[in-house]
Amino acid sequence: MPFWKKDPVKKDIYTNVAEGLRQVYKTKLLPLEEAYRFHEFHSPQLDDSDFSAKPM
């Protein structure tokens, strides 16, 4: 297939920013953090409440 006829990119649509951040974290970033055991030496895993809470 020629380079100018790329496959259409699947775009995710979220209802709000917090939902989008939570979904991206769980699908992309969390598996990477678990693979490198990030939670054991730096900070705990983020929960759903971390994304829905008001800023401090």
Order of alpha helices (4+ residues) and beta strands (2+ residues): alpha-alpha-alpha-alpha
